[in-house]
Amino acid sequence: MDREFEPATGPSPDAPFDERQAWAETVSFEERLKWAAKHALPRTDDDTPILVGSGGRRATSRELLEFIAREQERIARGG
Amino acid sequence: MIDALARHEVQYVIVGGWAAIQHGAVRRTDDLDICPEWSRANLDRLGATLRELGAELAISPSNTVPVPVIDGVLLSRMQIGTWQTRAGGFDILRGIPKTATSEARFEELSTRATTAEISGRAILVADLEDVVRSKRIADRPKDHEALPELDKLREAAAAARSRDAAFPSPPSQQLHQPPSPSTQPQPYRPRKGQQTHSLERVEERSLPELLPLARDYCEFNDVDPSDNELLALFRALIADPTHGGVQFLARDGDGRSVGFASLFWTWSTWATGRIGILGDLYVAPQARGTGIGEALIEACRTECRAHGARGLTWSTAKGNVRARALYERVGARSRVDWIDYWLDT
């Protein structure tokens, strides 16, 4: 969510579907995005990278650091 | 982020939470998830976007690391890349789950995507069906949490489609008409209550409703192609909206199909880039004067912006005063000193 979006008013995140939907019908896409950012949840273990060829497995922090190092070497070599 | 993506001319479709929100969901998310077109050139542009945004790779839920140089090759080696930028979370997905063993990528998603606007910029947003299917297959706890709401929205959309199908196409006639030519994709659906009509991108299921409108349009232009020829053209566009073009079908407030527009892609040296040609524009007589013509043009214009096209062009008969008034009204300007030519091939 772009930081320049102002905080939005709206329903409680725990409000029932009908109440949230009634609000959503009255506001624009951008307004709903503002609300989403205001009430955003932190990243979870399901929000980390997957490297190609890993069979869809989330990469570990160590694997990712090694990946970044390899890629920076490749780029430095002009590859 | 949207501005930065536009500045770098990145081609992408929005998926994930933002897409769900565009379709009416009230979701809690700070992450922009996109499926970019997976070419080296586009990923290089995406890498430049990430650098501009000061992106760091999120290697765990609470830890990010800087990546000094981000090029297209590096991005292509991540099936999913999770980044943290100055503007928020930014996740880059090669595709979203289509089946347990396959994924839908940009090329497929864009043919069904809708067009939305953020900060005055047109963006492609994955179709609700694609979003729901991907979350069902991804099967993460937060996907489970999202699905009940998305299923309700999906049911509501299906009910609306059934209602539409209950109305046969109206007898239509000819109308404003720009000329001929080609197309490319994306649906545009004004939010309920804001307008009394709606537009949708033409898909296979739309063809029974599009065909009679196209027949009336052809009759007005004194040409008589067969139904099979017309359907072959429509299907060619549906099959390759990225290079061919897109068509939009307009419905009135009662859900009846009352008009269509065809947008075709081509290139222009003098415009130094891709441009759109408004090949066809038709509104049935009973629906004229209701703003549908303007909406169809605006949908094509929005589509051009989303596709990186520099402009939208078309031609019309000098004597078609009504159509010309519409074109002037939407801000188009004619080149009075130019003459159109046509050569049979």
Interface residues (C-beta under 8 A of the other chain):
Chain A: M1 D2 R3 E4 G10 P11 P13 F17 R20 Q21 W23 A24 E25 S28 F29 E30 R32 L33 W35 A36 A37 H39 A40 L41 P42 R43 T44 D45 D46 D47 T48 P49 I50 L51 V52 S54 G56 A59 S61 L64 L65 F67 I68 E71 Q72 R74 I75 G79
Chain B: M1 I2 D3 G17 W18 I21 Q22 G24 A25 V26 R27 R28 T29 D30 D31 L32 L57 A58 I59 S60 P61 S62 N63 V65 V67 P68 V69 D71 V73 L74 S76 R77 M78 Q79 I80 G81 T82 R86 A87 G88 G89 D91 R94 A116 E117 I118 S119 R140 P141 K142 P148 E149 K152 R191 K192 G193
